[in-house]
């Protein structure tokens, strides 16, 4: 339990979920849509540019005695309690350790302490599944949008 690096995702500082990250992918896309308007060469009108930065977090939540959640039902409730909304931009992801009773933050454990550079971030999606090999493990995929503007 103590050898795993734990992460805690918080929304609005009140609801949180504690888990172990198994994979993280930071995806940035720039979409250029050219408008087929003849005789118009104004770059602001001619090019519509969309910037998208999504961070996909694949995680597992181990359940049982000494873990953050004693049952998969409680772990699922913690994941569902994270509110999906574009208008909530006070989302943070911190790294730390779990000593069997408490979560302690430690910024030195991971490069995925978010948001980066005080950019706004919101939780845009989540996917929950149960492990087929271990019924005490919940698999979760979180999608975070970073740099979002309201």
N, CA, C and O of each residue as an XYZ file, in Angstrom:
600
protein
N       0.814     -1.201      0.000
C       0.000      0.000      0.000
C       0.854      1.260      0.000
O       0.533      2.219     -0.702
N       1.920      1.277      0.763
C       2.717      2.487      0.877
C       3.643      2.685     -0.312
O       4.129      3.797     -0.517
N       3.910      1.630     -1.121
C       4.804      1.780     -2.262
C       4.119      2.430     -3.456
O       4.799      2.952     -4.340
N       2.807      2.410     -3.503
C       2.076      3.020     -4.613
C       2.047      4.537     -4.469
O       1.929      5.069     -3.366
N       2.157      5.223     -5.610
C       1.969      6.673     -5.622
C       0.479      6.920     -5.831
O      -0.106      6.459     -6.810
N      -0.112      7.637     -4.921
C      -1.530      7.936     -5.005
C      -1.725      9.345     -5.548
O      -0.852     10.204     -5.425
N      -2.878      9.559     -6.145
C      -3.258     10.877     -6.638
C      -4.650     11.192     -6.126
O      -5.465     10.297     -5.901
N      -4.906     12.467     -5.948
C      -6.226     12.892     -5.501
C      -6.723     13.976     -6.442
O      -6.082     15.011     -6.627
N      -7.886     13.710     -7.033
C      -8.538     14.661     -7.917
C      -9.622     15.358     -7.117
O     -10.498     14.712     -6.542
N      -9.556     16.695     -7.086
C     -10.539     17.470     -6.329
C     -11.286     18.402     -7.271
O     -10.699     19.001     -8.172
N     -12.589     18.514     -7.045
C     -13.431     19.447     -7.788
C     -14.018     20.434     -6.792
O     -14.705     20.037     -5.850
N     -13.754     21.699     -6.994
C     -14.227     22.772     -6.094
C     -13.678     22.639     -4.686
O     -14.230     23.226     -3.755
N     -12.612     21.886     -4.510
C     -11.995     21.741     -3.204
C     -12.792     20.927     -2.203
O     -12.325     20.698     -1.087
N     -13.995     20.482     -2.581
C     -14.830     19.778     -1.616
C     -14.982     18.296     -1.941
O     -14.828     17.456     -1.054
N     -15.278     17.963     -3.175
C     -15.421     16.556     -3.530
C     -14.098     16.051     -4.083
O     -13.446     16.741     -4.867
N     -13.698     14.849     -3.678
C     -12.420     14.317     -4.131
C     -12.496     12.817     -4.328
O     -13.398     12.146     -3.826
N     -11.517     12.305     -5.076
C     -11.390     10.879     -5.313
C      -9.899     10.554     -5.261
O      -9.085     11.259     -5.857
N      -9.546      9.490     -4.551
C      -8.151      9.083     -4.395
C      -7.925      7.790     -5.172
O      -8.708      6.847     -5.050
N      -6.852      7.740     -5.973
C      -6.609      6.605     -6.854
C      -5.137      6.491     -7.192
O      -4.333      7.352     -6.833
N      -4.791      5.409     -7.892
C      -3.443      5.162     -8.390
C      -3.476      5.319     -9.902
O      -4.275      4.666    -10.574
N      -2.628      6.168    -10.441
C      -2.585      6.376    -11.891
C      -1.813      5.226    -12.537
O      -0.717      4.878    -12.098
N      -2.396      4.641    -13.584
C      -1.706      3.611    -14.344
C      -1.200      4.150    -15.679
O      -0.254      3.605    -16.246
N      -1.823      5.217    -16.186
C      -1.377      5.820    -17.442
C      -1.943      7.235    -17.550
O      -3.074      7.496    -17.138
N      -1.143      8.142    -18.108
C      -1.596      9.506    -18.365
C      -1.182      9.886    -19.774
O      -0.062      9.595    -20.193
N      -2.075     10.533    -20.508
C      -1.761     11.013    -21.851
C      -2.225     12.458    -21.962
O      -3.369     12.782    -21.641
N      -1.332     13.315    -22.416
C      -1.642     14.736    -22.606
C      -1.771     14.976    -24.102
O      -0.795     14.872    -24.845
N      -2.978     15.298    -24.535
C      -3.268     15.437    -25.959
C      -3.597     16.885    -26.285
O      -4.514     17.469    -25.708
N      -2.835     17.464    -27.222
C      -3.097     18.831    -27.666
C      -3.388     18.806    -29.161
O      -2.649     18.194    -29.932
N      -4.459     19.466    -29.564
C      -4.863     19.497    -30.970
C      -5.135     20.921    -31.421
O      -5.648     21.743    -30.662
N      -4.785     21.195    -32.655
C      -5.111     22.480    -33.277
C      -5.880     22.154    -34.552
O      -5.360     21.487    -35.447
N      -7.099     22.619    -34.626
C      -7.951     22.353    -35.775
C      -8.103     23.636    -36.582
O      -8.512     24.672    -36.057
N      -7.770     23.551    -37.857
C      -7.887     24.702    -38.751
C      -9.022     24.434    -39.726
O      -8.977     23.473    -40.493
N     -10.027     25.275    -39.694
C     -11.158     25.147    -40.603
C     -11.118     26.291    -41.601
O     -11.300     27.452    -41.237
N     -10.880     25.958    -42.854
C     -10.828     26.998    -43.883
C     -12.229     27.252    -44.418
O     -12.928     26.327    -44.833
N     -12.619     28.494    -44.404
C     -13.928     28.869    -44.931
C     -13.801     29.165    -46.415
O     -12.986     30.003    -46.801
N     -14.567     28.515    -47.240
C     -14.447     28.697    -48.694
C     -15.177     29.962    -49.179
O     -16.170     29.879    -49.901
N     -14.676     31.105    -48.777
C     -15.290     32.369    -49.216
C     -14.383     33.020    -50.256
O     -13.252     33.392    -49.942
N     -14.852     33.157    -51.453
C     -13.993     33.751    -52.497
C     -13.732     35.244    -52.245
O     -14.584     35.954    -51.711
N     -12.557     35.692    -52.633
C     -12.137     37.098    -52.594
C     -11.951     37.644    -51.177
O     -11.749     38.846    -51.011
N     -12.013     36.802    -50.170
C     -11.787     37.281    -48.798
C     -10.460     36.710    -48.319
O     -10.266     35.495    -48.277
N      -9.547     37.618    -47.958
C      -8.224     37.187    -47.523
C      -7.932     37.576    -46.076
O      -6.786     37.462    -45.641
N      -8.924     38.029    -45.320
C      -8.733     38.401    -43.925
C      -8.539     37.128    -43.109
O      -9.398     36.246    -43.102
N      -7.392     37.042    -42.417
C      -7.069     35.820    -41.676
C      -8.077     35.523    -40.579
O      -8.360     34.356    -40.311
N      -8.624     36.546    -39.941
C      -9.597     36.322    -38.876
C     -10.896     35.745    -39.396
O     -11.562     34.976    -38.703
N     -11.254     36.108    -40.600
C     -12.488     35.580    -41.190
C     -12.221     34.264    -41.905
O     -13.038     33.345    -41.845
N     -11.095     34.173    -42.572
C     -10.816     33.025    -43.415
C     -10.476     31.766    -42.610
O     -10.873     30.662    -42.982
N      -9.748     31.936    -41.518
C      -9.325     30.778    -40.726
C     -10.036     30.757    -39.375
O      -9.998     31.734    -38.628
N     -10.667     29.658    -39.080
C     -11.252     29.465    -37.767
C     -10.389     28.427    -37.065
O     -10.318     27.276    -37.495
N      -9.733     28.836    -35.985
C      -8.782     27.967    -35.314
C      -9.346     27.515    -33.977
O      -9.832     28.329    -33.193
N      -9.279     26.221    -33.720
C      -9.731     25.655    -32.461
C      -8.545     24.997    -31.768
O      -7.848     24.172    -32.360
N      -8.322     25.367    -30.512
C      -7.264     24.736    -29.715
C      -7.915     23.839    -28.671
O      -8.891     24.228    -28.030
N      -7.375     22.645    -28.503
C      -7.948     21.694    -27.575
C      -6.813     20.991    -26.835
O      -5.910     20.447    -27.469
N      -6.847     20.995    -25.508
C      -5.841     20.308    -24.704
C      -6.574     19.405    -23.708
O      -7.228     19.890    -22.785
N      -6.459     18.098    -23.902
C      -7.140     17.134    -23.047
C      -6.119     16.214    -22.394
O      -5.194     15.728    -23.046
N      -6.298     15.982    -21.099
C      -5.445     15.056    -20.367
C      -6.296     13.852    -19.977
O      -7.277     13.984    -19.246
N      -5.912     12.685    -20.470
C      -6.633     11.453    -20.178
C      -5.871     10.701    -19.089
O      -4.690     10.396    -19.248
N      -6.547     10.408    -17.993
C      -5.936      9.704    -16.868
C      -6.595      8.342    -16.722
O      -7.802      8.251    -16.499
N      -5.804      7.287    -16.847
C      -6.282      5.933    -16.588
C      -5.821      5.573    -15.186
O      -4.634      5.659    -14.872
N      -6.765      5.168    -14.346
C      -6.442      4.932    -12.939
C      -7.116      3.668    -12.439
O      -8.038      3.134    -13.056
N      -6.621      3.208    -11.295
C      -7.278      2.114    -10.610
C      -7.433      2.490     -9.149
O      -6.600      3.177     -8.558
N      -8.525      2.016     -8.600
C      -8.803      2.247     -7.185
C      -8.850      0.883     -6.521
O      -9.759      0.088     -6.757
N      -7.849      0.630     -5.684
C      -7.815     -0.618     -4.928
C      -8.679     -0.451     -3.686
O      -8.566      0.544     -2.970
N      -9.523     -1.411     -3.440
C     -10.458     -1.324     -2.318
C     -10.198     -2.429     -1.307
O      -9.716     -3.510     -1.645
N     -10.526     -2.131     -0.069
C     -10.364     -3.098      1.006
C      -9.804     -2.430      2.243
O      -9.641     -1.210      2.275
N      -9.514     -3.208      3.244
C      -8.982     -2.687      4.500
C      -7.607     -2.045      4.266
O      -6.731     -2.650      3.648
N      -7.430     -0.826      4.762
C      -6.164     -0.117      4.609
C      -6.050      0.713      3.352
O      -5.069      1.437      3.185
N      -7.035      0.629      2.452
C      -7.051      1.431      1.229
C      -8.009      2.610      1.421
O      -8.787      2.624      2.375
N      -7.960      3.592      0.530
C      -8.846      4.762      0.698
C     -10.337      4.413      0.762
O     -11.102      5.105      1.434
N     -10.753      3.350      0.073
C     -12.165      2.944      0.069
C     -12.235      1.462      0.438
O     -11.501      0.643     -0.114
N     -13.110      1.129      1.361
C     -13.205     -0.257      1.823
C     -13.947     -1.152      0.843
O     -13.715     -2.360      0.820
N     -14.845     -0.578      0.024
C     -15.587     -1.367     -0.959
C     -15.592     -0.648     -2.311
O     -15.370      0.560     -2.387
N     -15.849     -1.412     -3.372
C     -15.934     -0.806     -4.701
C     -17.169      0.092     -4.805
O     -17.189      1.020     -5.614
N     -18.187     -0.172     -4.002
C     -19.377      0.682     -3.994
C     -19.024      2.083     -3.498
O     -19.490      3.072     -4.063
N     -18.205      2.178     -2.448
C     -17.776      3.482     -1.936
C     -16.838      4.182     -2.925
O     -16.896      5.402     -3.074
N     -15.982      3.421     -3.598
C     -15.081      4.001     -4.597
C     -15.879      4.561     -5.773
O     -15.594      5.653     -6.266
N     -16.873      3.808     -6.213
C     -17.722      4.268     -7.321
C     -18.472      5.535     -6.928
O     -18.612      6.446     -7.744
N     -18.955      5.604     -5.695
C     -19.651      6.799     -5.212
C     -18.717      8.015     -5.201
O     -19.149      9.130     -5.493
N     -17.445      7.805     -4.866
C     -16.481      8.910     -4.869
C     -16.233      9.420     -6.286
O     -16.112     10.625     -6.503
N     -16.156      8.504     -7.246
C     -15.947      8.910     -8.645
C     -17.172      9.654     -9.165
O     -17.040     10.695     -9.810
N     -18.356      9.128     -8.889
C     -19.590      9.763     -9.347
C     -19.784     11.124     -8.681
O     -20.404     12.016     -9.261
N     -19.256     11.287     -7.467
C     -19.379     12.557     -6.756
C     -18.580     13.698     -7.368
O     -18.795     14.859     -7.022
N     -17.659     13.378     -8.277
C     -16.911     14.429     -8.978
C     -17.794     14.992    -10.071
O     -18.146     14.289    -11.019
N     -18.149     16.244     -9.943
C     -19.143     16.872    -10.813
C     -18.554     17.225    -12.165
O     -17.522     17.893    -12.238
N     -19.194     16.784    -13.231
C     -18.775     17.099    -14.600
C     -19.459     18.398    -15.030
O     -20.675     18.431    -15.214
N     -18.680     19.457    -15.186
C     -19.269     20.728    -15.589
C     -18.188     21.650    -16.110
O     -17.125     21.776    -15.502
N     -18.454     22.294    -17.232
C     -17.490     23.218    -17.812
C     -17.292     24.450    -16.947
O     -16.234     25.076    -17.004
N     -18.274     24.807    -16.157
C     -18.187     26.051    -15.401
C     -17.410     25.909    -14.100
O     -17.083     26.909    -13.461
N     -17.110     24.672    -13.703
C     -16.303     24.474    -12.502
C     -14.857     24.325    -12.942
O     -14.466     23.284    -13.469
N     -14.069     25.361    -12.727
C     -12.685     25.338    -13.186
C     -11.701     25.277    -12.029
O     -10.509     25.517    -12.220
N     -12.181     24.959    -10.832
C     -11.260     24.813     -9.705
C     -10.987     23.333     -9.470
O     -11.233     22.803     -8.387
N     -10.476     22.680    -10.504
C     -10.140     21.267    -10.445
C      -8.638     21.139    -10.251
O      -7.863     21.795    -10.946
N      -8.219     20.293     -9.305
C      -6.802     20.060     -9.067
C      -6.516     18.574     -8.989
O      -7.370     17.787     -8.581
N      -5.315     18.199     -9.379
C      -4.831     16.835     -9.260
C      -3.495     16.905     -8.536
O      -2.550     17.519     -9.032
N      -3.410     16.279     -7.367
C      -2.179     16.304     -6.579
C      -1.683     14.890     -6.331
O      -2.467     13.943     -6.265
N      -0.360     14.760     -6.194
C       0.275     13.469     -5.921
C       0.563     13.345     -4.443
O       0.669     14.344     -3.731
N       0.690     12.115     -3.989
C       1.006     11.908     -2.581
C       1.109     10.445     -2.217
O       1.294      9.579     -3.072
N       0.987     10.192     -0.933
C       1.081      8.829     -0.421
C      -0.135      8.514      0.437
O      -0.801      9.410      0.954
N      -0.404      7.239      0.573
C      -1.483      6.747      1.431
C      -0.840      5.840      2.471
O      -0.204      4.846      2.121
N      -1.000      6.174      3.739
C      -0.348      5.398      4.801
C      -1.273      4.370      5.449
O      -0.965      3.825      6.509
N      -2.390      4.116      4.813
C      -3.355      3.171      5.364
C      -4.516      3.845      6.047
O      -5.535      3.215      6.329
N      -4.359      5.160      6.320
C      -5.440      5.911      6.974
C      -5.620      7.307      6.398
O      -6.736      7.827      6.383
N      -4.530      7.929      5.919
C      -4.598      9.314      5.440
C      -3.816      9.495      4.150
O      -2.856      8.776      3.873
N      -4.256     10.481      3.365
C      -3.561     10.887      2.145
C      -2.705     12.105      2.471
O      -3.194     13.078      3.046
N      -1.434     12.050      2.107
C      -0.519     13.176      2.317
C       0.044     13.605      0.979
O       0.581     12.781      0.239
N      -0.071     14.897      0.654
C       0.419     15.385     -0.628
C       1.942     15.454     -0.640
O       2.577     15.714      0.382
N       2.513     15.215     -1.822
C       3.951     15.311     -2.029
C       4.178     15.644     -3.497
O       4.095     14.763     -4.353
N       4.463     16.904     -3.793
C       4.608     17.376     -5.168
C       5.786     16.726     -5.890
O       5.810     16.707     -7.120
N       6.755     16.198     -5.161
C       7.933     15.603     -5.785
C       7.664     14.221     -6.390
O       8.515     13.697     -7.109
N       6.519     13.630     -6.119
C       6.254     12.261     -6.564
C       5.824     12.145     -8.017
O       5.978     11.074     -8.604
N       5.297     13.192     -8.615
C       4.772     13.072     -9.974
C       4.845     14.385    -10.721
O       4.770     15.463    -10.131
N       4.992     14.276    -12.036
C       4.976     15.485    -12.871
C       3.552     15.883    -13.237
O       3.355     16.898    -13.904
N       2.560     15.111    -12.818
C       1.176     15.372    -13.192
C       0.414     16.147    -12.124
O      -0.797     15.972    -11.989
N       1.087     16.990    -11.370
C       0.380     17.864    -10.437
C      -0.245     18.984    -11.267
O       0.466     19.796    -11.858
N      -1.531     19.022    -11.305
C      -2.252     19.926    -12.216
C      -3.203     20.828    -11.438
O      -3.615     20.445    -10.343
N      -3.570     21.987    -11.934
C      -3.300     22.504    -13.278
C      -1.899     23.093    -13.419
O      -1.297     23.535    -12.441
N      -1.399     23.090    -14.632
C      -0.101     23.676    -14.939
C      -0.212     25.186    -15.056
O      -1.165     25.696    -15.645
N       0.728     25.885    -14.513
C       0.864     27.337    -14.678
C      -0.427     28.099    -14.389
O      -0.744     29.072    -15.073
N      -1.160     27.663    -13.388
C      -2.405     28.319    -12.964
C      -3.455     28.381    -14.060
O      -4.328     29.249    -14.035
N      -3.379     27.467    -15.022
C      -4.405     27.434    -16.073
C      -5.661     26.766    -15.532
O      -5.592     25.856    -14.705
N      -6.786     27.222    -16.003
C      -8.056     26.618    -15.583
C      -8.143     25.190    -16.102
O      -7.627     24.874    -17.174
N      -8.796     24.343    -15.339
C      -8.960     22.956    -15.727
C     -10.327     22.478    -15.255
O     -10.768     22.834    -14.163
N     -10.995     21.675    -16.073
C     -12.267     21.109    -15.636
C     -12.359     19.646    -16.037
O     -11.719     19.197    -16.988
N     -13.163     18.925    -15.295
C     -13.395     17.512    -15.545
C     -14.469     17.381    -16.616
O     -15.619     17.765    -16.400
N     -14.093     16.837    -17.775
C     -15.042     16.780    -18.882
C     -15.633     15.391    -19.094
O     -16.621     15.247    -19.813
N     -15.040     14.359    -18.476
C     -15.590     13.025    -18.655
C     -14.994     12.028    -17.693
O     -13.910     12.239    -17.149
N     -15.717     10.931    -17.486
C     -15.223      9.844    -16.649
C     -15.848      8.539    -17.138
O     -16.967      8.527    -17.651
N     -15.125      7.464    -16.976
C     -15.592      6.144    -17.380
C     -15.194      5.173    -16.273
O     -14.018      5.090    -15.920
N     -16.154      4.441    -15.724
C     -15.909      3.528    -14.611
C     -16.157      2.096    -15.083
O     -17.155      1.812    -15.745
N     -15.230      1.198    -14.729
C     -15.441     -0.221    -15.010
C     -14.825     -1.038    -13.883
O     -13.942     -0.570    -13.164
N     -15.302     -2.253    -13.747
C     -14.789     -3.134    -12.704
C     -13.778     -4.092    -13.323
O     -13.953     -4.545    -14.454
N     -12.730     -4.393    -12.580
C     -11.719     -5.321    -13.064
C     -12.317     -6.717    -13.197
O     -13.071     -7.159    -12.329
N     -11.986     -7.401    -14.268
C     -12.513     -8.752    -14.459
C     -11.708     -9.789    -13.686
O     -12.179    -10.905    -13.468
N     -10.504     -9.428    -13.275
C      -9.658    -10.385    -12.554
C      -9.666    -10.166    -11.051
O      -9.445    -11.111    -10.294
N      -9.915     -8.947    -10.603
C      -9.917     -8.649     -9.168
C     -11.128     -7.780     -8.858
O     -11.176     -6.617     -9.260
N     -12.094     -8.326     -8.153
C     -13.334     -7.611     -7.843
C     -13.145     -6.486     -6.833
O     -14.085     -5.737     -6.569
N     -11.953     -6.354     -6.266
C     -11.669     -5.270     -5.326
C     -10.925     -4.120     -5.983
O     -10.376     -3.258     -5.296
N     -10.906     -4.104     -7.309
C     -10.246     -3.027     -8.052
C     -11.237     -2.413     -9.025
O     -11.886     -3.113     -9.802
N     -11.339     -1.096     -8.966
C     -12.192     -0.342     -9.887
C     -11.290      0.364    -10.886
O     -10.307      0.990    -10.490
N     -11.601      0.274    -12.161
C     -10.843      0.953    -13.217
C     -11.591      2.221    -13.596
O     -12.807      2.197    -13.790
N     -10.852      3.347    -13.703
C     -11.483      4.627    -14.009
C     -10.644      5.358    -15.056
O      -9.415      5.316    -15.014
N     -11.313      6.023    -15.989
C     -10.647      6.911    -16.938
C     -11.262      8.292    -16.769
O     -12.468      8.472    -16.940
N     -10.413      9.273    -16.430
C     -10.843     10.659    -16.299
C     -10.351     11.448    -17.509
O      -9.244     11.221    -17.998
N     -11.178     12.372    -17.988
C     -10.753     13.297    -19.041
C     -10.805     14.704    -18.484
O     -11.849     15.161    -18.019
N      -9.670     15.388    -18.533
C      -9.559     16.745    -18.019
C      -9.241     17.694    -19.163
O      -8.360     17.414    -19.976
N      -9.942     18.798    -19.232
C      -9.636     19.855    -20.201
C      -8.833     20.909    -19.457
O      -9.237     21.368    -18.389
N      -7.701     21.289    -20.020
C      -6.854     22.284    -19.374
C      -6.708     23.499    -20.278
O      -6.629     23.383    -21.501
N      -6.673     24.666    -19.646
C      -6.573     25.907    -20.383
C      -7.910     26.384    -20.891
O      -7.968     27.201    -21.810
N      -8.982     25.891    -20.315
C     -10.328     26.240    -20.754
C     -10.688     27.653    -20.366
O     -10.308     28.129    -19.296
N     -11.400     28.306    -21.208
C     -11.899     29.649    -20.929
C     -13.423     29.609    -20.963
O     -14.013     28.985    -21.845
N     -14.052     30.270    -20.010
C     -15.525     30.295    -19.978
C     -16.053     31.379    -20.860
O     -17.267     31.556    -20.963
